[in-house]
Amino acid sequence: GQVAWTRAGEFSADELEEQLARLVGGEAVRSPATLIQDIDIVAQRLQDELTASAVSATRARKEIVRLAADGHWHDIDYDDEARTHWSPAQHTHRLARLAAAYRAHLYSPAEADELEQAILAALSYWVEHDPKSDNWWFNSIDTPKYLGQTLLLMDDTVPKPVWEQAVAIVRRSGFTRTGANLTWEAGNLLVLACATRDQELLARSVDAIRGEVRITTKEGIQPDFSFHQHGPQLYMSNYGEVFSTDNSRYAQLLAETAYAFDEEQMYALSGLIREGQQWFIWGRQFDYHAMGRQLDRSNATYRGRAFESISRRMATADPDHADEYADFAARVSGAQPPGSSGPRGNRYFWRSDVMVHRPGTFYASVRMHSKRTAPTEVRVNRENLKGYH
């Protein structure tokens, strides 16, 4: 067995007891100093990820020009409370994009100062007015996501009173939901933990994220690798797609730290993508049966394209299946024709009452409803209204 030693004062009595319990249970023990180093690694990876997709300097300047002196944009209706296309959401999205451009150092010192002042004005305007949607999702997930990113990127340039107000808004995300919603909210708090260097919050956020990456008969990844959300309802796209997008990111983001996904979590995530979602995508097109209520959105049937980036991340996180991910990415990007690679045969997803048939030259599926499963939801957030019929 292993023996762990600690210098006097390195752990409190409670921390030492917890570490010893983990050692007895077979878990690896890392010192607080190592964990602090890990949170710095995760924070830096997050910043690198955000700045890699930063808008151009030209785009950022256009946003600054349109910004009013008090920090609001004239084309946004801040009184809007819509449940779906909520206008004020554009403010926080732009704010995070500008913060990424600022952190990417795309400007001269004078231009950087102008951009910094614009970002701080826009951030101050938001926390002072605190617009809210009639839809909880924007208030608890979308707004906290982009405010958290802004705090992480702007760091100590944000005045303390504004920082504290923004932190309070990000903390509207919590740990009470399930499936993709919990992953979203815990991910927001993970970003906040990195921004505030809150090790305890980071550990709790990661535990919540990893806790959803499992095989379950409740909401989430099913034993047949289909995905359920809002009860026993098939959701390979929309919630399922977001689940795979986020967790493929976390598999990379947390790799080689104390917070990394373990073998069981990688098995569940890899299975969902390769043995589940891959079966429902023909070329770039998602099976209508597997999309949930958002099948009424323009171009929604072609959301299979998102699996190009998912597959590329998973090829790194799950190298044993790198070739399969490469083929998947090639098909959804159009580099390979549909059916040229990937799943072949017939598979019945018994947890979701749906059968997929892929002989290689065409795609067909049949989905049934029963006492075990729920039909595609309608009217939620006023979406899929015609789906009732």
N, C-alpha and C positions, 0 to 999 in steps of 0.2 A: 504494500500500500504506500500512499504518499503521506508525508508529514509536512505540515505548514508551520512556519515560524513567523513571528511578527515582532518588530521592534516595539518597545514600550511607547505608548502614545499614538501608534499608527492607526489603531482602531479604538473606538470606544468599546465599552463592555458589551453593549447591545450589538454593535457591528461585528465584534469578535465572535459572539455567540452565533450570529447569523452565518458568518463565514465558515465556522466550524461545522455547523449543521449542513451547509452546502457541501463541504468536503466529505462528511460522512455519507451524504446522499450520492456521492460520485461526481459532483459538479466541479469544474475547474474554479479555482479561487484566484482572483486578481486583486492586487492591492489598490487602495484608493488612488495612488499616484498613477497607476496604469489606467484606471478608469477615467481619470481626468485627461490623460493623453488620448484615450479613445474618443471622448466627447469632442476634443479638438479636431481629431481626424474626421469624424462625421460632419462637424460644422464646416470644415474646409471643403469636403466633398460636396456638400450642399451648395456652398457658394460657387464652387467650380461648375456645378451642374446648371445653376441659374444664370451665371454670367456667360456660359457657352452658348446660350440661346438668346443673348441680349439683342435688342433691336439696334439698328444702325444709328450712328450719330445723327444722320439726316432725319430719320424718323423721330428720334427723341427731341430734336429741335422743333419739329412741327408740333409736338405735344406741348412743349414749353410755351410756344408762341400763342397757342390757343388757351392757355391757362390764365384765369383772372388773377388779379393781385392778391385776392383773399384766399386763393387756393382751390377754386372750383372751376369746372369746365362748363362753358355756356351751352354746349349741346347735350348736357345730361339733365334729365328731369329728376331732381332730388326729392320731389314729393311723391314720386311714383312708388306704389306698393305692390306692383304686379307679382303674381306667383311664378310666372315662367320667365318671360323676357323682361327682367327687372333692370331698368335703365341705370340706376346708381351703381350697379356692379361694375360698369365700365370704369368708374373712378379708381377703384382699388386695383383693377387689372392694369390700368395705365400706370398707376403708382408703382407697382412691382416691376413693370417693364422698365420704367425710368431708373429705378434703383439698381436693376441689373446692369443697365448701360453705365450708370455712375461707377459701380464696382468694377466693371470691365475696363475702366480707364481709357475711354475712347476719346478723351477731350484734352485740350490744353488746360493749364491751371485756371485761367480766367473762365473758360467755358464750364469747367467742373464746378467752380464756385456758383455760377449761375444755375446749373442743374441741381446742385445741392439745395440751394434756397428754394427752388421750385418744388422739389420733392418734399421738403419740410413744410412748405406752405400747404401743399395738397394733403399731406398727412395730418397736419393740424386742423385743417378744415373738416376732414372726415371725422376725427375723434371728437371734435366739438359738436358737430351736428348729428353724428351717429345715425344715418339713415337706416331704415329697416324695411324689409319686404314682408308681405303677408305669408310668405313661405319660409318656414323655419330653416330650410336647407341653406338659403342664402345667408341668414343671420348666424347660423352655427357652424357652417362648413365653408362656404365660398368666401365671405368677408374675412373670417379669421385666417384662411389660407394665404391670401394675398397681403394682409397686414403683417402676418408673421414673416413672410418672405422679405418684406420691406424692412422690418426691424433687423433681421439677420444681416441684410446687405448694407444697411446704413449704420448700424452699430452705434458707436458713441457720438455720432454727429446729431442724434435725436435728443432734443432737450428733455430733461427728466420728467416734467409734468406730462408732456405729450407721450413719452415712452410709456409711462404708467397707465395712461388712458388706453393706449393701443394694446398693451398687454392684457388689460381687463377685457377688451373686446375679443382678443384671440382666445382667451380662456372660456369663451362661450362654447367652444368645442369641449367635449367631455369624453367619458368612457362608458356611457350607458347604452349605446346603440349596438347594432349587430351587423355582421357582414361588411359590405362595402362602406356603409355609412360609418361604422366604427373605425374602419381603416382610414377613411378620410379624416375624421376628427382626431384620432390618435396621431396621424401624420402631421396635422397642424400643430399639435402640442409638442411633437418631436422637434419641429422647426423652432418653436418658441423656446424649448429647452436648450437648443444649441445657441440661440440668440442671447439667452440669459445665463448660459453656462450652468443650468440647473440639472445636476447629475441625477437627482432623485426623479425629476419629471421625465428625463430622458429614459431612464430605466422603466418607469411605469408606462410610458408611451410605447416603447419597444415591446414590452410584455403584452400590451393590448393588441398591437399589430400582429405579433407572432402567434398570439392566442387564437386569432381568426384563421390563420393559415393551417388548417387541419381538416381532416375528414370528419363530417358530422351528418346527423340526420335532421338537424335544425337548419337555420339559414346559413348558407355558405357552400363549401365544396362537399358534394354528396359522394357516397361510396362508389357510385358509377362514374364519377368525375363530371357530372353535370353540376350546374350552379343554381342555387335558389336564393331569392330575395323576396321580401314581403310575403312570407309564408311559403308553402310548397309550390312555388311558381318558377318556371324555367326562365332564367335570365343570363344566357351566355354572353350576350352583348349588353350594352348599357352598364348595369351594376357589375356583371361578371367581367366585362372588358375593363372597367375602371379598377376592379379588384386585381386583375392580372397586371395592368399597367403599373399601379402603385407598388405592388409587392415584388414585381421584377426589378423595380427601382430599388426597393429596400434590400433585396437580396444582394445587389451590388453595393449599395451605399454602406451597409453594415458589415460587409465581408471582412474577415480577418480582424475583427474587434470582439470585445466581450459580448456584443449585442447581435452577433451573426446568427442567421437562420441555422437550425440544426438539420440533421438528415431527415427527420420526420417531416419537418416543414417544407424542405426542398422537395421531398417525394410528393406531398400534397399539391404544391404549386406547379411542379413539373407535370403532374398527372392532369390537373385541370386544363393546362394549356395544350399538352400534346395529345392526351387521351380523351379530352373533352372538347374544348373550343375548336381545335383544329378540325374536328369532324364536321362542324357546322358551317365551315367557310369554304366556298367554292370559288377559286380565284380570289377576287376581292370582295365577293358578295356574301353577306351573312344570310343564313336561313331565316325567313320571316318568322318561323315558329319560335326562334330562340332569342328574339330581340326585345321582347317585352313591349311596353306601351309606346316607346319612342320610335316604333316603326313608321309613325306618321310624319316624322321629320324629313326634310329634304336631304337626299343623299345618305340617309341613315343605313340603308341596306349595304352601303359600301364601307361601313365602319371596319370591315375586316382589315383595311389598310393599316389600322393601328397596330396590328400584330407584327408588322415589319420591325418596329422599334422594340416591341416586347420580345420578339424572337432574338434580336441581336443582344439584348441585355441577358436573356436566359442562356445564350450560348456561352457567355462568360461565367455566369453563376452556376450553370449546370453543364459543365463541359462534356460529360459522358454522352450527351445527346446533341452535341454541337452541330453535327451534320444534319440532323432532322430539323433543328431550328433554322439552319441555313436554307434548306429547301422551303420551309414554311415562309420565311421572309421573302424568298424569291417569288413564290406564287402570289402572295398578297401585294407585292410591288409590281407585278406584271412581267418580271424577268423570266418566269416560267409559266407555261400555259396551265390552266386548271386541270387537275387530274394527272399531270405528268409525274408527280411525286406525292408523297403524303399518304394518308389513310386509304386503304382499299378494302372493300368487303361490306358487311352488314353489321350494324351495331344497334342493339336495343338498350336505351338508357332507361332502365326500369324504375328509377327513382322519379323520373319526369314524364313517363308515359309517352315517349317519343322514340321512333326508330329512324335511323339514317342508313341510306343505301348508296354506296360509292363504288361502283365497279371499275371506275377509272375513266370512263368516257362520258358519264353524266352523273347528275346528283338528284336524289329524290328522298323525301322524308314524309313521315306520317306522324302527326301528333294527336293524341286523344286526351280527353278530360275524364276524370274519375273522382271517386271519393277521396283518393289519395293526393290529387294534385289540383292546383287552381288554374283557371284559364287566364289568358293575358288580361291584365288589369286595364280598366278604362276610366276616364274622367279624372284620374289623379293629376293634380296640377293642371286640370283642363286639357290634358293630352289624350290622344287616341279616342276622341269623342265618337267617331264613326265605328270604332272597333266593337261597340256594343252590338252592332248588327252583323 
